[in-house]
Amino acid sequence: MSTVESGTPSKGHAKSLDVDPSLEAEFEKATAYELTDDDIERAKLLLGVFRASRYRELYSVATPDAMRNWSLGVGDDNPLYTEEAYGPTTRWGSQIGHGTMVGHVKTPMLGDPIPDELKKATKSLFRGIHVFVSGGTWEWFRHIYPGDRIFSYDGEESIEVKKSEFAGRSVIQTRKDVAINQHGEVVGVYRILRVLTERKTARDKGKYAEIEPAHYTDEDYERIDAIYAQEGPRGAEKRYWEDVEVGDSVGEMVKGPLTVTDIIAFHAGGYGFVPYGLRAQRVGYKNRKRIAPFYIRNEQGVWDVAQRLHWDSQWAKAIGNPMAYDYGVLRQAWFYHQVSDWAGDDAFIQNLQDSIRKFNYQGDTQFLTGEVTAKYEQAGRRLVDLSLKMVNQRGTETAYASATVALPSKTHGLPVAPACPDDLRTEAAHMFARHNELSAQAAKK
């Protein structure tokens, strides 16, 4: 049996996942929650129930600053997203937002509450269970522009119970999140694939316990820096559909090595403030009282958020990972960056579907590659499909994705955004009309 340095025996997990003895008892309490059949059955009651999102993100309006900060927060310095003066020189006539930003700008939306009986029946679902974003599908129908106020509504579309190599039994949930602007127009739809696992089981299984931290030499950095040096957005140079062939490379990109600074920059760009919340001092105290299981003491006995496993390796070990790791949403944004750089200003990225397969740990580097897999015409638009992947410095594929892009044509001109499906437009119009009705009623009180 392996032991920690103090002589305290490891309890059913690999030695590499041991934490400071002063934390063991606290972490044992925090990882004791289990996935139950009752929770799974109660969660099924929410399938197909769509609710207006009452959350306010760090940014509720897509200001030029917010748009710039999101893009820089994911490492994308494309002037189309970051510079107010550049946008008016393009076909869009304005700075536009990085596509993945659409899902993370939120103004509280008013809507009818779920029935009291359903609310009561689904209270405290999956309490203390850990959630990973393991992939998702984005569909875009228009760009986000400066001044756009984004509202959203969401609901669970599916739930499935699976066996997980990482944590035994897991629950896979897909949530549809629809973003609409201040005019009631659908900007995009984000379907988020989430994996719910037991923290304790993941640690006991220790699937990733033997992964060693990355270490870099000057030669390693020469390789990384050489890729960074050749990267850049295609910009105003049109990538014509006629010039693209199946099998063409989309170029190489690198992201990393991952640091805590990267995580800070991502949060500063606007990610991660709902539904749980990164809050400080008195506001943090109120949040801790609201959702106590989200807070776990650190080695100083200080309450801190469970979310800190993205920068606190001690807590990451408690749920079965040898080091802190990134967010799945961050890697989704990296795929969008890769596609956007390749496509150029005049293209319209129609959709992106990704799967996050392995963890990206602090110190890891991701090497992005991809190729064109199809070229076709559809509804008068000239489209290409792309296949993308990320491989880390260990040679492990950690994520893959596919994307569809509308490109300019030498004979048919600039591409237009796809039409929003009628059923989705109708659904969104109903939700937005109800929001406006309730807003008017509140204004009269």
C-alpha positions as CSV (number, residue, x, y, z in Angstrom):
1,M,0.0,0.0,0.0
2,S,1.4,3.4,-1.0
3,T,1.8,6.1,1.7
4,V,2.0,9.8,1.8
5,E,5.0,11.4,3.3
6,S,3.5,11.7,6.7
7,G,2.9,8.0,6.8
8,T,-0.8,8.2,6.3
9,P,-1.9,5.4,4.0
10,S,-3.5,6.1,0.6
11,K,-7.1,5.1,0.6
12,G,-7.9,3.1,-2.5
13,H,-6.1,5.4,-4.9
14,A,-2.8,5.8,-6.6
15,K,0.0,7.4,-4.6
16,S,0.3,10.2,-7.3
17,L,-3.2,11.3,-6.3
18,D,-2.3,11.7,-2.6
19,V,-2.8,15.2,-1.3
20,D,-1.5,17.1,1.7
21,P,-2.7,15.1,4.8
22,S,-4.3,18.2,6.2
23,L,-6.7,18.2,3.2
24,E,-7.5,14.5,3.1
25,A,-10.5,14.6,5.6
26,E,-12.0,17.7,3.9
27,F,-11.6,16.2,0.4
28,E,-13.0,12.9,1.6
29,K,-16.2,14.7,2.6
30,A,-16.3,16.7,-0.6
31,T,-16.0,13.5,-2.7
32,A,-18.5,11.4,-0.9
33,Y,-21.5,12.3,-3.0
34,E,-22.8,9.6,-5.3
35,L,-24.7,9.3,-8.5
36,T,-28.1,7.9,-7.6
37,D,-30.8,6.2,-9.6
38,D,-33.3,8.6,-8.0
39,D,-31.4,11.7,-9.3
40,I,-31.2,10.2,-12.8
41,E,-34.9,9.5,-12.9
42,R,-35.8,12.9,-11.5
43,A,-33.5,14.5,-14.1
44,K,-35.5,12.9,-16.9
45,L,-38.5,15.0,-15.8
46,L,-36.7,18.1,-17.2
47,L,-36.2,16.7,-20.7
48,G,-37.8,19.1,-23.2
49,V,-38.6,21.7,-20.6
50,F,-37.1,25.0,-21.9
51,R,-36.6,27.9,-19.5
52,A,-35.5,31.5,-19.9
53,S,-32.0,31.9,-18.5
54,R,-32.1,34.2,-15.4
55,Y,-28.3,34.4,-15.3
56,R,-26.2,37.4,-16.0
57,E,-22.8,36.7,-17.3
58,L,-19.7,38.9,-16.7
59,Y,-20.8,40.5,-20.0
60,S,-24.5,41.0,-20.7
61,V,-23.8,43.3,-23.8
62,A,-21.3,42.7,-26.5
63,T,-19.4,45.9,-26.2
64,P,-16.2,46.4,-28.3
65,D,-14.2,45.8,-25.2
66,A,-16.0,42.7,-24.3
67,M,-15.5,41.3,-27.8
68,R,-11.8,42.1,-27.7
69,N,-11.3,40.6,-24.2
70,W,-13.1,37.3,-25.1
71,S,-11.0,36.8,-28.2
72,L,-7.7,37.7,-26.5
73,G,-8.8,35.5,-23.5
74,V,-8.7,32.5,-25.9
75,G,-5.4,33.5,-27.5
76,D,-7.0,34.9,-30.7
77,D,-5.6,38.3,-31.8
78,N,-7.6,38.4,-35.1
79,P,-8.3,42.2,-35.7
80,L,-11.7,41.3,-37.0
81,Y,-12.6,40.5,-33.3
82,T,-10.2,42.7,-31.4
83,E,-10.0,46.1,-33.2
84,E,-12.9,48.6,-33.6
85,A,-11.2,50.3,-36.5
86,Y,-10.5,47.2,-38.6
87,G,-14.1,45.8,-38.8
88,P,-15.5,48.7,-40.9
89,T,-12.9,47.9,-43.6
90,T,-14.4,44.4,-44.0
91,R,-17.6,43.1,-45.7
92,W,-19.3,43.1,-42.3
93,G,-18.9,46.8,-41.8
94,S,-18.1,46.4,-38.1
95,Q,-16.1,44.6,-35.5
96,I,-17.7,41.2,-34.9
97,G,-17.5,38.8,-32.1
98,H,-15.6,35.5,-31.9
99,G,-18.2,32.8,-32.6
100,T,-17.8,31.0,-29.2
101,M,-18.5,34.3,-27.4
102,V,-22.2,33.9,-28.4
103,G,-22.8,31.3,-25.7
104,H,-21.2,33.3,-22.9
105,V,-22.8,36.8,-23.1
106,K,-26.0,36.8,-21.1
107,T,-28.6,39.3,-19.9
108,P,-31.3,37.8,-17.6
109,M,-34.3,36.8,-19.6
110,L,-37.8,36.7,-18.1
111,G,-40.0,33.7,-18.6
112,D,-42.6,31.5,-17.0
113,P,-41.3,29.4,-14.2
114,I,-41.5,25.7,-14.3
115,P,-44.5,24.3,-12.3
116,D,-44.1,24.1,-8.6
117,E,-44.5,20.4,-8.6
118,L,-41.7,19.9,-11.1
119,K,-39.5,22.4,-9.3
120,K,-40.0,20.5,-6.1
121,A,-39.4,17.1,-7.7
122,T,-36.1,18.2,-9.3
123,K,-34.7,20.2,-6.4
124,S,-31.0,19.6,-5.5
125,L,-30.3,17.3,-8.5
126,F,-26.8,15.7,-8.7
127,R,-25.7,17.5,-5.5
128,G,-21.9,17.3,-5.1
129,I,-21.4,15.5,-8.4
130,H,-18.6,16.8,-10.7
131,V,-19.4,18.1,-14.2
132,F,-17.1,18.1,-17.3
133,V,-17.8,19.8,-20.6
134,S,-16.8,17.0,-23.0
135,G,-17.9,18.5,-26.2
136,G,-20.6,20.3,-28.0
137,T,-22.1,21.6,-31.2
138,W,-22.4,25.2,-32.2
139,E,-24.6,26.5,-35.0
140,W,-24.5,30.2,-36.0
141,F,-27.1,32.1,-38.0
142,R,-25.6,35.6,-37.7
143,H,-22.7,37.4,-36.2
144,I,-22.7,39.1,-32.8
145,Y,-22.1,42.9,-33.2
146,P,-21.1,45.7,-30.9
147,G,-24.1,46.7,-28.8
148,D,-25.9,43.4,-29.1
149,R,-27.6,42.4,-25.9
150,I,-27.8,38.6,-25.7
151,F,-30.7,36.7,-24.0
152,S,-30.9,33.0,-23.9
153,Y,-33.1,30.1,-23.0
154,D,-32.1,26.5,-22.5
155,G,-33.3,23.0,-21.7
156,E,-32.2,19.5,-21.5
157,E,-32.5,17.5,-24.7
158,S,-31.2,14.1,-23.6
159,I,-29.8,12.1,-20.7
160,E,-27.9,8.8,-20.9
161,V,-26.2,6.6,-18.4
162,K,-22.8,5.2,-19.4
163,K,-19.8,3.4,-18.1
164,S,-16.8,5.7,-17.9
165,E,-13.1,4.6,-17.9
166,F,-12.4,7.7,-15.8
167,A,-15.0,7.3,-13.1
168,G,-17.1,4.2,-13.5
169,R,-20.8,5.0,-14.0
170,S,-21.4,8.5,-15.5
171,V,-24.4,10.5,-16.7
172,I,-24.2,12.2,-20.2
173,Q,-26.5,15.2,-20.6
174,T,-27.0,17.4,-23.6
175,R,-28.4,20.9,-23.1
176,K,-29.6,23.2,-25.9
177,D,-28.8,26.8,-25.3
178,V,-30.4,29.3,-27.7
179,A,-28.9,32.8,-27.9
180,I,-31.1,35.6,-29.2
181,N,-30.3,39.3,-29.6
182,Q,-32.3,42.4,-28.5
183,H,-34.4,42.2,-31.8
184,G,-35.5,38.6,-31.0
185,E,-33.2,37.2,-33.8
186,V,-31.5,33.9,-33.2
187,V,-27.8,34.4,-33.2
188,G,-26.8,30.9,-32.5
189,V,-27.5,27.6,-30.8
190,Y,-25.1,25.8,-28.5
191,R,-25.6,22.2,-27.6
192,I,-23.4,21.3,-24.7
193,L,-22.4,17.7,-23.9
194,R,-21.8,17.4,-20.2
195,V,-20.4,14.4,-18.3
196,L,-21.4,14.0,-14.6
197,T,-19.2,11.8,-12.5
198,E,-18.6,10.8,-8.9
199,R,-15.5,12.6,-7.6
200,K,-14.5,9.7,-5.3
201,T,-14.9,7.0,-7.9
202,A,-12.7,8.9,-10.4
203,R,-9.9,9.2,-7.8
204,D,-10.1,5.5,-6.8
205,K,-9.9,4.3,-10.4
206,G,-6.9,6.6,-11.0
207,K,-7.1,6.3,-14.8
208,Y,-4.7,9.2,-15.3
209,A,-2.7,8.8,-12.1
210,E,0.6,7.9,-13.9
211,I,0.7,10.9,-16.2
212,E,3.8,12.9,-15.5
213,P,4.0,16.7,-15.6
214,A,5.4,18.1,-18.8
215,H,8.9,19.5,-18.8
216,Y,10.4,21.7,-21.6
217,T,13.8,22.2,-23.0
218,D,15.1,25.0,-25.3
219,E,14.6,22.6,-28.2
220,D,11.0,22.0,-27.3
221,Y,10.3,25.7,-27.2
222,E,12.0,26.2,-30.6
223,R,9.4,23.8,-32.1
224,I,6.6,25.6,-30.3
225,D,7.8,29.1,-31.1
226,A,8.3,28.2,-34.8
227,I,4.6,27.3,-35.1
228,Y,3.5,30.5,-33.3
229,A,5.7,32.5,-35.6
230,Q,4.1,31.3,-38.8
231,E,0.5,31.6,-37.5
232,G,-1.9,34.4,-38.3
233,P,-5.3,35.2,-39.7
234,R,-5.8,35.1,-43.4
235,G,-7.7,38.4,-43.1
236,A,-8.8,40.2,-46.2
237,E,-7.3,37.8,-48.6
238,K,-10.2,35.8,-49.9
239,R,-10.1,32.0,-49.8
240,Y,-12.2,31.2,-52.8
241,W,-14.2,28.0,-52.8
242,E,-13.0,27.2,-56.3
243,D,-9.4,27.1,-55.1
244,V,-10.0,24.6,-52.3
245,E,-9.6,20.9,-52.8
246,V,-10.5,17.9,-50.6
247,G,-7.3,16.9,-48.7
248,D,-6.0,20.5,-48.4
249,S,-4.4,21.2,-45.0
250,V,-5.8,23.9,-42.8
251,G,-2.4,24.6,-41.4
252,E,-0.8,23.9,-38.1
253,M,-1.5,25.8,-34.9
254,V,-0.2,25.4,-31.3
255,K,-1.8,26.2,-28.0
256,G,0.4,26.1,-24.9
257,P,2.1,25.2,-22.8
258,L,-1.0,25.6,-20.6
259,T,-0.5,27.9,-17.6
260,V,-2.6,29.3,-14.7
261,T,-2.2,32.6,-16.5
262,D,-4.1,31.1,-19.5
263,I,-7.0,30.2,-17.2
264,I,-6.9,33.7,-15.6
265,A,-7.0,35.3,-19.1
266,F,-10.0,33.1,-20.1
267,H,-11.9,34.2,-17.0
268,A,-11.0,37.8,-17.6
269,G,-12.4,37.4,-21.1
270,G,-15.8,36.5,-19.7
271,Y,-16.0,32.8,-19.1
272,G,-17.1,30.8,-16.0
273,F,-19.3,33.1,-14.0
274,V,-22.6,31.2,-14.2
275,P,-24.3,29.2,-13.0
276,Y,-22.2,28.7,-9.9
277,G,-20.2,31.9,-9.9
278,L,-16.7,33.2,-9.2
279,R,-17.4,35.7,-6.4
280,A,-15.2,37.7,-3.9
281,Q,-15.5,38.6,-0.3
282,R,-19.0,39.3,1.0
283,V,-20.5,38.3,-2.4
284,G,-18.5,35.1,-2.2
285,Y,-19.9,34.5,1.3
286,K,-23.4,34.9,0.1
287,N,-22.7,32.5,-2.8
288,R,-21.2,29.9,-0.4
289,K,-24.4,30.1,1.7
290,R,-26.4,29.6,-1.5
291,I,-24.6,26.6,-2.9
292,A,-22.5,25.1,0.0
293,P,-21.4,21.9,-1.8
294,F,-19.6,24.0,-4.4
295,Y,-17.1,25.1,-1.8
296,I,-14.3,22.9,-0.4
297,R,-11.7,24.0,2.1
298,N,-8.1,24.4,1.0
299,E,-4.9,23.6,2.9
300,Q,-5.3,26.7,5.0
301,G,-8.8,25.8,6.0
302,V,-10.2,28.5,3.7
303,W,-13.5,27.8,1.7
304,D,-12.9,28.0,-2.0
305,V,-14.8,27.0,-5.1
306,A,-14.7,23.5,-6.5
307,Q,-14.0,25.1,-9.8
308,R,-10.5,25.8,-8.7
309,L,-9.4,22.4,-9.9
310,H,-8.6,24.3,-13.1
311,W,-5.8,26.0,-11.2
312,D,-5.3,24.1,-8.0
313,S,-3.7,20.7,-8.5
314,Q,-4.3,19.6,-4.9
315,W,-8.0,19.7,-5.5
316,A,-7.7,18.2,-9.0
317,K,-6.0,15.1,-7.4
318,A,-9.0,14.7,-5.1
319,I,-11.2,14.0,-8.1
320,G,-8.7,11.7,-9.9
321,N,-6.5,14.0,-11.9
322,P,-2.8,14.3,-11.3
323,M,-2.7,18.1,-12.1
324,A,-5.0,21.0,-12.7
325,Y,-6.5,21.1,-16.2
326,D,-8.2,23.4,-18.7
327,Y,-11.9,23.9,-19.7
328,G,-13.5,22.1,-22.5
329,V,-15.0,25.3,-23.7
330,L,-11.5,26.8,-24.1
331,R,-10.5,24.1,-26.5
332,Q,-13.7,24.6,-28.4
333,A,-12.7,28.2,-28.8
334,W,-9.2,27.1,-30.0
335,F,-10.9,25.0,-32.8
336,Y,-12.9,28.1,-33.8
337,H,-9.6,30.1,-33.9
338,Q,-8.0,27.5,-36.1
339,V,-11.0,27.6,-38.6
340,S,-11.3,31.3,-38.6
341,D,-7.6,31.9,-39.3
342,W,-7.8,29.5,-42.3
343,A,-11.1,30.8,-43.7
344,G,-10.5,34.6,-43.8
345,D,-12.7,37.6,-43.1
346,D,-15.2,37.0,-45.9
347,A,-16.2,33.4,-44.9
348,F,-19.0,32.5,-42.6
349,I,-18.4,29.6,-40.1
350,Q,-21.7,27.8,-40.1
351,N,-21.1,25.1,-37.4
352,L,-18.5,23.5,-35.3
353,Q,-18.9,20.1,-33.5
354,D,-16.2,19.0,-31.1
355,S,-15.4,16.1,-28.8
356,I,-13.0,16.6,-25.8
357,R,-11.5,13.1,-25.3
358,K,-8.6,13.6,-22.9
359,F,-7.6,16.1,-20.3
360,N,-5.3,19.1,-21.1
361,Y,-3.2,19.5,-18.0
362,Q,-1.2,22.4,-16.7
363,G,2.0,22.4,-18.7
364,D,0.6,20.5,-21.7
365,T,0.9,21.8,-25.2
366,Q,-1.8,21.1,-27.9
367,F,-0.8,20.9,-31.6
368,L,-3.7,21.5,-33.9
369,T,-4.0,20.2,-37.5
370,G,-6.8,19.6,-39.9
371,E,-7.8,19.1,-43.5
372,V,-10.7,19.6,-46.0
373,T,-12.9,16.6,-46.1
374,A,-15.7,17.7,-48.5
375,K,-16.6,20.4,-50.9
376,Y,-20.1,21.0,-52.2
377,E,-23.0,23.4,-53.0
378,Q,-26.1,23.6,-50.9
379,A,-29.0,26.1,-51.2
380,G,-26.9,28.3,-53.4
381,R,-24.0,28.4,-50.9
382,R,-20.5,27.1,-51.5
383,L,-19.5,25.0,-48.5
384,V,-16.5,23.0,-47.3
385,D,-16.3,20.5,-44.4
386,L,-13.2,20.4,-42.3
387,S,-11.8,17.7,-40.0
388,L,-9.7,18.9,-37.1
389,K,-7.7,17.5,-34.2
390,M,-5.5,18.3,-31.2
391,V,-2.5,16.2,-30.2
392,N,-0.5,16.9,-27.1
393,Q,3.3,16.8,-26.6
394,R,2.9,13.1,-25.5
395,G,1.5,12.2,-28.9
396,T,-2.0,11.7,-27.5
397,E,-5.0,13.0,-29.4
398,T,-7.0,15.0,-26.8
399,A,-9.8,16.4,-28.9
400,Y,-11.2,16.4,-32.4
401,A,-13.8,18.4,-34.3
402,S,-15.6,19.0,-37.6
403,A,-16.7,22.3,-39.1
404,T,-18.7,23.6,-42.0
405,V,-17.6,26.9,-43.6
406,A,-19.3,28.9,-46.4
407,L,-16.6,30.5,-48.6
408,P,-16.6,33.3,-51.1
409,S,-16.9,32.2,-54.8
410,K,-15.3,33.7,-57.9
411,T,-18.6,33.4,-59.8
412,H,-21.2,33.7,-57.1
413,G,-19.7,36.3,-54.8
414,L,-19.8,36.4,-51.0
415,P,-21.5,33.8,-48.8
416,V,-24.5,34.6,-46.7
417,A,-25.3,33.2,-43.3
418,P,-27.6,30.2,-43.2
419,A,-31.3,30.7,-42.6
420,C,-32.6,29.9,-39.1
421,P,-35.0,26.9,-39.2
422,D,-38.7,27.9,-39.0
423,D,-39.4,25.8,-35.9
424,L,-36.4,27.4,-34.0
425,R,-37.4,30.9,-35.1
426,T,-41.0,30.3,-33.9
427,E,-39.7,28.9,-30.6
428,A,-37.4,31.8,-30.0
429,A,-40.1,34.4,-31.0
430,H,-42.5,32.9,-28.4
431,M,-39.8,33.0,-25.7
432,F,-38.8,36.6,-26.6
433,A,-42.4,37.8,-26.7
434,R,-43.1,36.4,-23.3
435,H,-39.9,38.1,-22.0
436,N,-41.2,41.4,-23.3
437,E,-44.6,40.9,-21.8
438,L,-43.2,40.1,-18.4
439,S,-40.8,43.0,-18.6
440,A,-43.7,45.4,-19.4
441,Q,-45.6,44.1,-16.4
442,A,-42.6,44.5,-14.1
443,A,-42.2,48.1,-15.3
444,K,-45.8,49.0,-14.3
445,K,-45.3,47.8,-10.7
